[in-house]
Amino acid sequence: MLPEIPTNWRGALGDVSRERWYRALDAFLDGEVAAGHRILPVRENVFNALRFTPPAAVRVVLLGQDPYPTPGHAHGLCFSVRPDVRPLPRSLNNIYKELRADLGGAAFPMPAHGCLESWARQGVLMLNTVMTVRAGEANSHQRRGWEVFTDRVIAAVDALPETVVFVLWGNQARAKRKLVTGAQHRIVETAHPSPLSARLFFGCRCFSAVNRHLVEAGRGEIDWRVPDAASEDLLPGF
């Protein structure tokens, strides 16, 4: 089931695919497919976060929980959806609302779609802590080995010499704070943009905070605007 780990990450992660927990994760996913369950995102998109943002390019880590369980939504970047998805997930709508409030409506026109690939290509590692899900069943692939894998990814980023800003939304993401040990890094944390906690998320001004940290470190700002057209790289069948 699992595709190959993108080449640019193999040196940073080591040969994890030979480790017992990784083989067990792969076997579990094979079993899900054999049992007739639909796994999201599609196989070729599972490692899109790594594919679009190699270690040397990482400036920001944005942590999500697990992929959207609605078929046709998830494509391997946390909080992002495929360009054709309507309506947008409520969490993503709340992210856009906070962006407009933080940066100003003129600086952030409301996007025409929910594909955040442009962020990933600027160095925002858009990582779900669990990278697959059974269609229609949120959190169904927790504690199967993904947490070990994504902790390895976070540790690899933590080992980078340049400043990286870790954006932690919600309790599950904030639990990863202990993995960020490098004094060169910065952390921006707040409530999750889910409708259940949006009242605590609104007003966090986390996007301008991220850019402020990046500028202070000499790494340049993220352009949070979302272009009207998304790349066809994210459009394999689902």
Backbone hydrogen bonds in HBPLUS format (Angstrom, degrees):
<---DONOR---> <-ACCEPTOR-->    atom                        ^
c    i                          cat <-CA-CA->   ^        H-A-AA   ^      H-
h    n   atom  resd res      DA  || num        DHA   H-A  angle D-A-AA Bond
n    s   type  num  typ     dist DA aas  dist angle  dist       angle   num
A0009-TRP N   A0006-PRO O   3.00 MM   3  5.68 153.9  2.07 120.8 128.5     1
A0010-ARG N   A0007-THR O   3.11 MM   3  5.40 153.8  2.18 110.3 118.1     2
A0013-LEU N   A0009-TRP O   2.96 MM   4  6.09 153.2  2.04 156.8 164.0     3
A0014-GLY N   A0010-ARG O   2.88 MM   4  5.57 135.0  2.08 140.7 149.9     4
A0016-VAL N   A0014-GLY O   2.91 MM   2  5.60 136.7  2.10 101.0  90.0     5
A0018-ARG N   A0015-ASP O   3.22 MM   3  5.99 168.5  2.23 120.2 123.7     6
A0019-GLU N   A0016-VAL O   2.90 MM   3  5.30 159.9  1.94 116.1 122.8     7
A0022-TYR N   A0019-GLU O   3.10 MM   3  5.45 122.4  2.45 104.8 118.9     8
A0023-ARG N   A0019-GLU O   3.06 MM   4  6.38 161.3  2.10 158.4 164.1     9
A0024-ALA N   A0020-ARG O   2.91 MM   4  6.14 149.9  2.00 148.1 157.2    10
A0025-LEU N   A0021-TRP O   2.97 MM   4  6.20 148.3  2.08 139.0 147.1    11
A0026-ASP N   A0022-TYR O   2.96 MM   4  6.24 162.5  1.99 152.0 156.1    12
A0027-ALA N   A0023-ARG O   2.93 MM   4  6.12 154.3  1.99 143.1 150.3    13
A0028-PHE N   A0024-ALA O   2.91 MM   4  6.10 151.7  1.99 144.5 152.2    14
A0029-LEU N   A0025-LEU O   3.03 MM   4  6.33 160.9  2.07 152.7 156.8    15
A0030-ASP N   A0026-ASP O   2.97 MM   4  6.22 155.5  2.03 146.5 153.6    16
A0031-GLY N   A0027-ALA O   2.93 MM   4  6.14 150.5  2.01 143.3 151.5    17
A0032-GLU N   A0028-PHE O   2.95 MM   4  6.31 146.0  2.07 145.8 155.3    18
A0033-VAL N   A0029-LEU O   3.07 MM   4  6.38 161.8  2.11 152.0 155.3    19
A0034-ALA N   A0030-ASP O   2.90 MM   4  6.14 161.8  1.94 149.2 154.8    20
A0035-ALA N   A0031-GLY O   2.95 MM   4  6.08 140.3  2.11 140.4 150.4    21
A0037-HIS N   A0032-GLU O   2.99 MM   5  5.42 153.9  2.06 162.5 154.1    22
A0036-GLY N   A0033-VAL O   2.94 MM   3  5.20 159.2  1.99 110.0 115.7    23
A0135-ALA N   A0038-ARG O   2.84 MM  97  5.47 171.3  1.85 163.4 164.5    24
A0040-LEU N   A0133-VAL O   2.88 MM  93  5.34 167.7  1.90 162.4 166.4    25
A0133-VAL N   A0040-LEU O   2.89 MM  93  5.34 137.3  2.07 149.0 159.2    26
A0045-ASN N   A0042-VAL O   2.86 MM   3  5.56 158.1  1.90 126.2 133.7    27
A0046-VAL N   A0043-ARG O   3.21 MM   3  5.48 163.8  2.24 112.4 117.2    28
A0048-ASN N   A0045-ASN O   3.11 MM   3  5.14 161.3  2.14 118.6 115.8    29
A0050-LEU N   A0047-PHE O   3.10 MM   3  5.44 121.5  2.45 106.1 119.2    30
A0051-ARG N   A0047-PHE O   2.86 MM   4  6.09 158.6  1.90 152.9 160.2    31
A0052-PHE N   A0048-ASN O   2.91 MM   4  5.93 166.4  1.93 157.3 157.1    32
A0057-ALA N   A0054-PRO O   2.92 MM   3  5.48 148.6  2.02 119.2 128.9    33
A0058-VAL N   A0055-PRO O   3.18 MM   3  5.42 156.3  2.24 109.7 116.5    34
A0059-ARG N   A0123-GLY O   2.78 MM  64  5.06 177.9  1.78 138.9 138.7    35
A0165-VAL N   A0059-ARG O   2.97 MM 106  6.41 161.8  2.00 145.4 145.9    36
A0060-VAL N   A0123-GLY O   3.06 MM  63  6.25 163.6  2.09 151.5 148.3    37
A0125-LEU N   A0060-VAL O   2.73 MM  65  6.05 160.7  1.77 163.8 157.1    38
A0061-VAL N   A0165-VAL O   2.86 MM 104  6.27 156.1  1.92 149.2 152.8    39
A0167-VAL N   A0061-VAL O   2.73 MM 106  5.95 178.5  1.73 172.5 172.7    40
A0062-LEU N   A0125-LEU O   2.91 MM  63  6.00 163.9  1.93 145.7 151.0    41
A0127-LEU N   A0062-LEU O   2.97 MM  65  6.16 129.2  2.23 152.7 167.5    42
A0063-LEU N   A0167-VAL O   3.38 MM 104  6.55 170.5  2.39 172.6 170.1    43
A0064-GLY N   A0127-LEU O   2.86 MM  63  6.06 160.8  1.90 137.6 142.1    44
A0129-THR N   A0064-GLY O   3.11 MM  65  6.16 160.2  2.15 125.3 127.1    45
A0130-VAL N   A0065-GLN O   2.96 MM  65  6.14 146.1  2.07 160.5 171.0    46
A0136-GLY N   A0069-PRO O   2.83 MM  67  4.91 159.8  1.87 127.3 134.1    47
A0073-HIS N   A0070-THR O   3.12 MM   3  5.79 154.8  2.18 148.6 148.5    48
A0082-ARG N   A0073-HIS O   3.05 MM   9  5.59 140.6  2.21 138.1 150.0    49
A0080-SER N   A0077-LEU O   3.16 MM   3  5.52 147.5  2.27 123.0 132.5    50
A0078-CYS N   A0126-MET O   3.16 MM  48  5.13 169.4  2.18 112.2 114.9    51
A0081-VAL N   A0114-GLY O   2.99 MM  33  5.30 166.7  2.01 125.9 129.9    52
A0085-VAL N   A0082-ARG O   3.16 MM   3  5.79 172.8  2.17 128.4 129.5    53
A0093-ASN N   A0089-PRO O   3.01 MM   4  6.37 156.2  2.07 153.2 160.7    54
A0094-ASN N   A0090-ARG O   2.98 MM   4  6.23 153.6  2.05 147.6 154.1    55
A0095-ILE N   A0091-SER O   2.96 MM   4  6.31 145.3  2.08 143.1 153.2    56
A0096-TYR N   A0092-LEU O   3.00 MM   4  6.31 160.6  2.04 152.9 156.7    57
A0097-LYS N   A0093-ASN O   2.95 MM   4  6.26 152.7  2.02 145.6 153.6    58
A0098-GLU N   A0094-ASN O   3.00 MM   4  6.23 160.4  2.04 148.3 152.5    59
A0099-LEU N   A0095-ILE O   2.93 MM   4  6.17 154.0  1.99 148.8 156.7    60
A0100-ARG N   A0096-TYR O   3.01 MM   4  6.26 162.1  2.05 151.8 155.2    61
A0101-ALA N   A0097-LYS O   3.02 MM   4  6.28 158.1  2.07 146.3 152.7    62
A0102-ASP N   A0098-GLU O   2.77 MM   4  5.85 153.4  1.84 149.1 156.8    63
A0103-LEU N   A0099-LEU O   2.82 MM   4  5.82 175.0  1.82 156.7 158.4    64
A0104-GLY N   A0100-ARG O   2.76 MM   4  4.95 135.7  1.95 127.7 138.7    65
A0107-ALA N   A0104-GLY O   3.01 MM   3  5.37 124.5  2.32 107.3 121.3    66
A0108-PHE N   A0104-GLY O   2.99 MM   4  6.20 133.1  2.21 148.5 162.6    67
A0119-TRP N   A0116-LEU O   2.98 MM   3  5.58 138.1  2.16 114.5 124.8    68
A0121-ARG N   A0117-GLU O   2.99 MM   4  6.30 155.3  2.05 156.7 163.6    69
A0122-GLN N   A0119-TRP O   2.97 MM   3  5.21 149.7  2.06 105.0 114.8    70
A0124-VAL N   A0119-TRP O   3.16 MM   5  5.52 153.3  2.24 137.1 136.7    71
A0123-GLY N   A0120-ALA O   3.16 MM   3  5.40 163.9  2.18 108.6 112.8    72
A0137-GLU N   A0134-ARG O   2.93 MM   3  5.47 158.5  1.97 147.9 146.2    73
A0140-SER N   A0137-GLU O   3.26 MM   3  5.62 143.2  2.40 138.9 135.2    74
A0142-GLN N   A0139-ASN O   3.44 MM   3  5.58 161.9  2.48 112.7 111.0    75
A0148-VAL N   A0145-GLY O   3.16 MM   3  5.39 125.7  2.47 101.4 114.2    76
A0149-PHE N   A0145-GLY O   3.24 MM   4  6.60 160.2  2.28 149.8 155.0    77
A0150-THR N   A0146-TRP O   2.86 MM   4  6.15 170.7  1.87 166.8 167.2    78
A0151-ASP N   A0147-GLU O   2.98 MM   4  5.99 145.1  2.10 137.5 146.9    79
A0152-ARG N   A0148-VAL O   3.10 MM   4  6.35 145.2  2.23 141.6 150.5    80
A0152-ARG N   A0149-PHE O   3.03 MM   3  5.15 122.1  2.38  96.8 111.5    81
A0153-VAL N   A0149-PHE O   3.07 MM   4  6.51 147.4  2.18 144.2 153.6    82
A0154-ILE N   A0150-THR O   2.95 MM   4  6.20 162.5  1.98 146.9 150.8    83
A0155-ALA N   A0151-ASP O   2.89 MM   4  6.08 157.7  1.94 145.0 151.4    84
A0156-ALA N   A0152-ARG O   2.89 MM   4  6.11 148.8  1.99 143.5 152.0    85
A0157-VAL N   A0153-VAL O   3.00 MM   4  6.35 152.2  2.08 149.7 156.9    86
A0158-ASP N   A0154-ILE O   2.84 MM   4  6.09 157.2  1.89 149.7 157.0    87
A0159-ALA N   A0155-ALA O   3.09 MM   4  6.28 135.3  2.30 138.0 148.4    88
A0160-LEU N   A0157-VAL O   2.95 MM   3  5.31 159.9  1.99 111.9 118.6    89
A0186-ARG N   A0164-VAL O   3.11 MM  22  6.39 163.2  2.14 145.6 148.8    90
A0166-PHE N   A0186-ARG O   2.81 MM  20  6.21 165.9  1.83 158.0 158.2    91
A0188-VAL N   A0166-PHE O   2.84 MM  22  6.13 166.1  1.86 160.6 162.1    92
A0168-LEU N   A0188-VAL O   2.84 MM  20  6.21 159.2  1.88 153.3 160.4    93
A0190-THR N   A0168-LEU O   3.05 MM  22  6.58 150.6  2.14 155.0 160.6    94
A0170-GLY N   A0190-THR O   2.90 MM  20  6.32 165.9  1.92 152.5 153.5    95
A0174-ARG N   A0170-GLY O   2.93 MM   4  6.08 158.8  1.97 153.2 160.3    96
A0175-ALA N   A0171-ASN O   2.99 MM   4  6.10 131.5  2.23 141.4 151.7    97
A0176-LYS N   A0173-ALA O   2.96 MM   3  5.56 157.8  2.01 114.7 121.8    98
A0177-ARG N   A0174-ARG O   3.10 MM   3  5.42 164.3  2.12 111.1 115.3    99
A0179-LEU N   A0176-LYS O   2.87 MM   3  5.55 158.9  1.92 122.2 128.8   100
A0180-VAL N   A0177-ARG O   2.98 MM   3  5.47 160.3  2.02 116.1 122.5   101
A0185-HIS N   A0182-GLY O   3.14 MM   3  5.66 163.3  2.16 115.6 120.5   102
A0197-SER N   A0194-SER O   2.94 MM   3  5.56 151.3  2.03 118.8 126.3   103
A0198-ALA N   A0194-SER O   2.82 MM   4  5.58 111.5  2.30 150.5 168.2   104
A0200-LEU N   A0197-SER O   2.96 MM   3  5.63 148.2  2.06 118.9 127.5   105
A0201-PHE N   A0197-SER O   3.21 MM   4  6.52 134.4  2.43 137.6 149.8   106
A0201-PHE N   A0198-ALA O   2.93 MM   3  4.69 126.4  2.22  92.1 107.7   107
A0202-PHE N   A0198-ALA O   2.80 MM   4  5.93 166.0  1.82 166.9 165.3   108
A0204-CYS N   A0201-PHE O   3.11 MM   3  5.71 147.1  2.23 145.1 142.9   109
A0209-ALA N   A0205-ARG O   3.21 MM   4  6.39 147.6  2.32 139.1 148.7   110
A0210-VAL N   A0206-CYS O   2.89 MM   4  6.09 153.0  1.96 144.5 150.4   111
A0211-ASN N   A0207-PHE O   3.17 MM   4  6.45 167.5  2.19 146.7 149.3   112
A0212-ARG N   A0208-SER O   2.92 MM   4  6.08 148.5  2.02 142.1 151.1   113
A0213-HIS N   A0209-ALA O   3.04 MM   4  6.33 161.0  2.08 151.8 155.4   114
A0214-LEU N   A0210-VAL O   2.98 MM   4  6.27 160.0  2.02 153.6 159.6   115
A0215-VAL N   A0211-ASN O   2.91 MM   4  6.04 164.0  1.94 150.7 154.4   116
A0216-GLU N   A0212-ARG O   3.02 MM   4  6.19 161.9  2.05 148.5 153.6   117
A0217-ALA N   A0213-HIS O   3.07 MM   4  6.28 138.5  2.25 139.7 150.6   118
A0217-ALA N   A0214-LEU O   3.10 MM   3  5.07 125.7  2.41  92.9 107.2   119
A0219-ARG N   A0214-LEU O   2.85 MM   5  5.08 170.2  1.86 151.3 148.0   120
A0218-GLY N   A0215-VAL O   2.94 MM   3  4.93 158.4  1.99 104.4 111.1   121
A0235-LEU N   A0232-GLU O   3.15 MM   3  5.27 157.2  2.21 118.9 116.8   122
